[in-house]
């Protein structure tokens, strides 16, 4: 059922983009990458960034207007929250950042409070902010992520 729904959604999205005069593949990732099975697999990072609205073009205005980016998991978002305590959630996210090639060199602080996670520090780009948010939201126990990350100037 998930595969059919996703394919129908993708087809509708493609038709809407085409009718609007936009190229079909310019801003949306392949909904079912060939390297991932259609059922039960964790979606790729580009797919999650698209689903969560965390690509640079998605967060630019929000970041420029408020200096922060906020996303909340919905019932339809996969990987529902578990029952980890705040310290465990923050430690798990920080460990994921340290193992990520794009984020490991950044000093991102993670604070968790009853499923809400705040990220602070600095990033080099909106893409890094989006990636950090997606990783945080895809962590067990997280229901909401708030980025207070600032852009570093070089």
Kinemage of the C-alpha trace (Angstrom):
@kinemage 1
@onewidth
@group {chain A} dominant
@subgroup {mainchain}
@vectorlist {calphas} color= white
{ca unk a 1} P 0.000 0.000 0.000
{ca unk a 2} L 2.850 2.436 0.845
{ca unk a 3} L 4.456 1.870 -2.547
{ca unk a 4} L 1.226 2.584 -4.408
{ca unk a 5} L 0.523 5.712 -2.353
{ca unk a 6} L 4.072 6.998 -2.824
{ca unk a 7} L 3.957 6.340 -6.561
{ca unk a 8} L 0.593 8.084 -6.864
{ca unk a 9} L 1.912 11.039 -4.865
{ca unk a 10} L 5.053 11.152 -7.023
{ca unk a 11} L 2.997 11.015 -10.212
{ca unk a 12} L 0.746 13.821 -8.979
{ca unk a 13} L 3.772 15.884 -7.971
{ca unk a 14} L 5.374 15.308 -11.359
{ca unk a 15} L 2.171 16.309 -13.178
{ca unk a 16} L 1.767 19.452 -11.043
{ca unk a 17} L 5.392 20.472 -11.671
{ca unk a 18} L 5.041 19.858 -15.399
{ca unk a 19} L 1.786 21.834 -15.572
{ca unk a 20} L 3.499 24.688 -13.729
{ca unk a 21} L 6.240 24.733 -16.374
{ca unk a 22} L 8.925 23.406 -14.008
{ca unk a 23} L 11.303 20.596 -14.929
{ca unk a 24} L 10.131 17.324 -13.340
{ca unk a 25} L 13.391 16.269 -11.685
{ca unk a 26} L 14.912 19.652 -10.902
{ca unk a 27} L 13.894 19.864 -7.237
{ca unk a 28} L 12.507 16.498 -6.193
{ca unk a 29} L 14.614 13.427 -5.499
{ca unk a 30} L 13.789 10.008 -6.880
{ca unk a 31} L 10.992 8.841 -4.542
{ca unk a 32} L 12.207 5.235 -4.591
{ca unk a 33} L 15.960 5.143 -5.232
{ca unk a 34} L 17.124 1.914 -6.873
{ca unk a 35} L 19.429 1.143 -3.944
{ca unk a 36} L 16.584 1.031 -1.431
{ca unk a 37} L 13.836 -1.557 -1.191
{ca unk a 38} L 10.303 -0.154 -1.404
{ca unk a 39} L 9.158 -1.580 1.932
{ca unk a 40} L 10.525 -1.187 5.439
{ca unk a 41} L 13.772 0.561 4.481
{ca unk a 42} L 14.887 3.908 5.819
{ca unk a 43} L 14.651 6.533 3.029
{ca unk a 44} L 17.839 8.127 1.720
{ca unk a 45} L 18.940 11.479 3.120
{ca unk a 46} L 17.955 13.448 -0.033
{ca unk a 47} L 14.496 11.893 0.171
{ca unk a 48} L 14.173 12.780 3.874
{ca unk a 49} L 15.354 16.352 3.251
{ca unk a 50} L 12.641 16.667 0.593
{ca unk a 51} L 9.931 15.070 2.759
{ca unk a 52} L 10.763 17.231 5.769
{ca unk a 53} L 11.139 20.451 3.748
{ca unk a 54} L 14.756 20.841 4.834
{ca unk a 55} L 16.547 21.468 1.548
{ca unk a 56} L 18.340 24.853 1.355
{ca unk a 57} L 15.664 26.268 -0.931
{ca unk a 58} L 12.998 25.108 1.550
{ca unk a 59} L 14.521 26.733 4.647
{ca unk a 60} L 16.144 29.894 3.222
{ca unk a 61} L 13.217 32.277 3.848
{ca unk a 62} L 12.410 30.840 7.283
{ca unk a 63} L 16.061 31.117 8.338
{ca unk a 64} L 16.469 34.663 6.984
{ca unk a 65} L 13.246 35.916 8.604
{ca unk a 66} L 13.514 34.254 12.017
{ca unk a 67} L 17.098 33.018 12.384
{ca unk a 68} L 15.795 29.545 13.143
{ca unk a 69} L 14.252 26.507 11.481
{ca unk a 70} L 11.569 24.434 13.216
{ca unk a 71} L 10.087 21.102 12.160
{ca unk a 72} L 7.705 18.781 14.012
{ca unk a 73} L 7.117 15.117 13.251
{ca unk a 74} L 3.631 14.329 12.056
{ca unk a 75} L 1.787 11.050 12.391
{ca unk a 76} L 2.712 10.284 8.771
{ca unk a 77} L 6.442 10.768 9.406
{ca unk a 78} L 8.244 7.420 9.651
{ca unk a 79} L 10.409 6.386 12.621
{ca unk a 80} L 8.025 7.342 15.447
{ca unk a 81} L 9.322 8.621 18.757
{ca unk a 82} L 10.353 6.111 21.390
{ca unk a 83} L 10.872 6.413 25.123
{ca unk a 84} L 14.505 7.506 25.476
{ca unk a 85} L 15.395 10.025 28.164
{ca unk a 86} L 16.602 13.506 27.198
{ca unk a 87} L 20.300 12.842 27.825
{ca unk a 88} L 20.209 9.661 25.741
{ca unk a 89} L 18.482 11.450 22.851
{ca unk a 90} L 20.973 14.343 22.906
{ca unk a 91} L 23.935 11.937 23.085
{ca unk a 92} L 22.596 9.824 20.224
{ca unk a 93} L 22.175 12.865 17.969
{ca unk a 94} L 25.612 14.244 18.868
{ca unk a 95} L 27.150 10.852 18.037
{ca unk a 96} L 25.383 10.824 14.656
{ca unk a 97} L 26.794 14.289 13.905
{ca unk a 98} L 30.312 13.117 14.777
{ca unk a 99} L 30.093 10.215 12.333
{ca unk a 100} L 28.740 12.341 9.481
{ca unk a 101} L 31.398 13.611 7.063
{ca unk a 102} L 29.666 16.995 6.564
{ca unk a 103} L 28.831 17.693 10.203
{ca unk a 104} L 31.700 16.148 12.173
{ca unk a 105} L 33.868 19.274 11.962
{ca unk a 106} L 31.124 21.552 13.288
{ca unk a 107} L 30.559 22.432 16.923
{ca unk a 108} L 26.844 21.712 17.160
{ca unk a 109} L 25.378 21.597 20.646
{ca unk a 110} L 22.309 19.428 21.211
{ca unk a 111} L 19.765 19.939 24.000
{ca unk a 112} L 16.708 17.715 24.407
{ca unk a 113} L 13.569 18.255 26.450
{ca unk a 114} L 10.710 15.730 26.321
{ca unk a 115} L 11.162 14.956 22.615
{ca unk a 116} L 11.956 18.528 21.522
{ca unk a 117} L 15.548 19.006 20.405
{ca unk a 118} L 17.369 22.325 20.029
{ca unk a 119} L 20.514 22.559 17.901
{ca unk a 120} L 22.840 25.498 18.486
{ca unk a 121} L 26.269 26.537 17.270
{ca unk a 122} L 27.314 27.330 13.717
{ca unk a 123} L 27.173 25.739 10.273
{ca unk a 124} L 28.802 26.632 6.972
{ca unk a 125} L 25.640 26.401 4.847
{ca unk a 126} L 21.873 26.002 4.827
{ca unk a 127} L 22.463 22.482 3.479
{ca unk a 128} L 24.342 21.580 6.677
{ca unk a 129} L 21.554 23.051 8.810
{ca unk a 130} L 18.961 21.019 6.893
{ca unk a 131} L 21.040 17.855 7.197
{ca unk a 132} L 21.493 18.331 10.952
{ca unk a 133} L 17.741 18.862 11.340
{ca unk a 134} L 16.900 15.751 9.295
{ca unk a 135} L 19.319 13.618 11.323
{ca unk a 136} L 17.840 14.951 14.569
{ca unk a 137} L 14.237 14.347 13.443
{ca unk a 138} L 15.068 10.810 12.334
{ca unk a 139} L 16.378 9.952 15.799
{ca unk a 140} L 14.290 7.820 18.121
{ca unk a 141} L 12.625 9.909 20.815
{ca unk a 142} L 12.543 13.161 18.818
{ca unk a 143} L 9.187 14.749 18.003
{ca unk a 144} L 10.354 18.291 17.240
{ca unk a 145} L 13.642 19.859 16.131
{ca unk a 146} L 14.555 23.522 16.440
{ca unk a 147} L 17.673 24.834 14.743
{ca unk a 148} L 19.242 27.871 16.340
{ca unk a 149} L 22.369 27.305 14.246
{ca unk a 150} L 23.973 30.413 12.794
{ca unk a 151} L 25.727 30.626 9.435
{ca unk a 152} L 29.481 31.130 9.748
{ca unk a 153} L 31.045 33.707 7.488
{ca unk a 154} L 34.390 32.770 5.993
